[in-house]
Each structure stands twice: as C-alpha cells, then as structure tokens.
Amino acid sequence: MPKRRPAAPLATGFTLVELMIAIAIIAMLSALAWPTLQDAVHRSRRADAMSSLAAIQQAQERWRANNPEYQSSLSSLPGAQASVSPDRHYDLSLVDDGLERRIAYTARATVRSSSPQSNDSRCQWLQVAVNGGNIVYSSGGGGGANAAPDPCWAR
C-alpha cells in the first residue's frame, strides 16, 4: 500500500496587504472623526464659562435687590466666584463698558492661555450683558463677535 501524504495545512491569518488596507481605513475614519470630537470637547468646556457667568448674574441680582446699583468688580461682589472659572478654563471679569452701573453690567469669561480650551478659536470669550432688564448673550473669537444666532451659546 502506498503511503498517504498528509494534506497541507490551510493558511490562516491576514496577509500584509489586507492588514495595510485595514489600517488605512481606520486612519481615514479617525481623521474624519477627530475634528468632531474636538468640537464636542470644546462645547463641553464652554459649560464652565456658562455656569460661571450664571453665578455672577445671580450674585449681581442678589446685590442689586438690596443696593441702588450693580457692583463694578468681582472682588467686591459677595457670593461671586473668584476671577477664574471652577475648571480653570476661563478668566472671569466685569467689563467696564461705559454703561450706567445703576441699571447695567457686562460679565465676561475669557479663555485662559494656559487652558487646552485656548484652541477653541471660534469662542475665545463669552459674555452676558444686562441693561435695564434686557439680557444679551454674545461671544467672539479671533475675528470679532459672532453673528446671531450665537454658536457659542447654542444649547
């Protein structure tokens, strides 16, 4: 009887070409998803500024309920936060914009240069202007103020 030869084992696994195609596809998908991820991270960090500005608004309104005018500095405003937002992405201030302090103020949150949020070129500052009971939300980047509706304040 002739001796039977064992069948050759089937090759398993990926070839180098298949592996390179898979890596190229993953790289393309990552390149498309990265800007969207960064935009989502910037939007989430803006919540730090929004909550800080809301706290300043509340402190100003509490102050104004018992006094004839709004405060002109954060340091003299009881109950207001420090001049830096809680997550340390924004510097907070009350802007001297020439409005009559009796009925108006402007609170601003400006991106700190040491924060990773400084890459958010579209929204370098956010502000709330209160004038005679009217509230205006605005923001700006390197190119000035944004047009309405303001994309930085979008919910």
C-alpha positions in Angstrom: 0.0 0.0 0.0 1.3 3.4 -0.9 1.9 5.7 2.0 -0.6 8.6 2.1 0.7 12.0 2.3 -0.9 14.3 4.8 -2.8 17.2 3.4 -1.1 20.6 3.5 -2.5 22.8 6.3 -4.6 25.7 5.2 -3.0 29.1 5.6 -4.8 31.2 8.2 -4.4 34.8 9.3 -4.1 38.1 7.3 -1.7 38.9 4.6 0.3 42.1 4.8 -1.8 43.8 2.1 -5.0 43.0 4.0 -3.5 44.4 7.2 -2.4 47.6 5.5 -5.8 48.1 3.9 -7.5 47.8 7.4 -5.0 50.2 8.9 -5.6 52.7 6.1 -9.4 52.5 6.6 -9.0 53.0 10.4 -6.8 56.0 9.7 -9.3 57.6 7.3 -12.2 57.2 9.8 -10.1 58.6 12.6 -9.1 61.6 10.5 -12.8 62.3 9.8 -13.9 61.8 13.4 -11.1 63.8 15.2 -12.5 67.4 14.4 -16.0 66.3 15.5 -14.5 65.0 18.8 -12.5 68.2 19.4 -15.6 70.3 18.7 -17.6 68.3 21.2 -14.9 68.7 23.8 -14.7 72.5 23.3 -18.5 72.7 23.6 -18.5 70.8 26.9 -15.8 73.0 28.3 -17.8 76.1 27.5 -20.2 74.9 30.1 -17.6 76.0 32.6 -17.9 79.6 31.4 -21.7 79.5 31.1 -22.2 78.3 34.7 -19.7 80.9 36.0 -21.5 83.7 34.2 -24.8 82.5 35.5 -23.3 82.5 39.1 -22.1 86.1 38.5 -25.6 87.1 37.2 -27.2 85.6 40.3 -24.8 87.4 42.6 -25.3 90.7 40.9 -29.1 90.4 41.1 -28.9 89.5 44.8 -26.7 92.5 45.4 -28.9 94.8 43.3 -32.0 93.7 45.3 -30.6 95.5 48.3 -28.4 98.2 46.8 -29.0 101.1 44.4 -26.6 99.8 41.7 -24.8 96.8 40.4 -21.2 96.0 41.6 -18.3 97.0 39.3 -15.8 94.4 40.3 -16.0 90.7 41.2 -13.8 91.1 44.3 -16.5 93.3 45.9 -19.4 91.1 44.9 -20.5 88.9 47.8 -21.3 85.3 46.7 -19.5 85.6 43.4 -16.8 83.2 42.4 -13.1 84.0 42.1 -11.8 85.6 38.9 -11.1 82.1 37.5 -13.8 79.6 36.5 -14.1 76.4 38.6 -12.4 74.2 35.9 -9.8 76.9 35.3 -10.5 77.2 31.6 -11.7 80.9 31.8 -10.8 84.2 33.4 -13.9 86.0 34.7 -14.4 89.7 34.9 -16.9 92.5 34.9 -16.3 94.7 31.9 -16.2 98.4 32.2 -18.2 99.2 29.0 -19.4 102.6 30.0 -22.9 101.5 30.9 -24.6 103.1 33.8 -23.9 100.8 36.8 -27.3 101.6 38.2 -29.1 99.5 35.6 -26.4 97.6 33.6 -23.3 95.4 33.8 -21.4 93.1 31.5 -19.8 89.9 32.8 -17.2 88.2 30.6 -15.4 84.9 30.5 -12.2 84.9 28.5 -10.3 81.7 27.6 -7.1 81.3 29.6 -4.0 80.9 27.5 -2.8 78.0 29.7 -6.0 76.1 29.1 -6.5 73.5 26.4 -9.7 75.4 25.6 -7.4 78.1 24.0 -7.6 76.0 20.8 -11.3 76.9 20.5 -10.7 79.8 18.1 -14.4 80.4 17.4 -15.3 81.2 21.1 -12.4 82.9 22.8 -14.8 84.8 25.1 -18.4 84.6 26.2 -20.3 87.4 27.8 -23.6 88.3 29.3 -24.7 92.0 29.1 -27.6 93.1 31.3 -29.0 96.5 30.6 -32.3 97.6 32.1 -33.6 94.1 32.5 -32.6 93.0 29.0 -30.1 90.2 28.7 -27.8 89.8 25.7 -25.6 86.7 25.3 -22.6 87.2 23.0 -19.2 85.7 22.2 -16.3 86.1 19.9 -13.1 84.6 18.6 -10.1 85.8 16.7 -12.3 87.5 14.1 -14.6 89.6 16.4 -18.1 88.9 17.6 -20.2 86.1 16.2 -23.3 86.7 14.2 -26.8 85.8 15.6 -27.7 83.1 16.5 -24.6 82.8 18.5 -23.0 79.3 18.0 -21.1 79.5 21.3 -24.2 79.9 23.4 -26.2 77.3 21.4 -27.7 74.6 23.7 
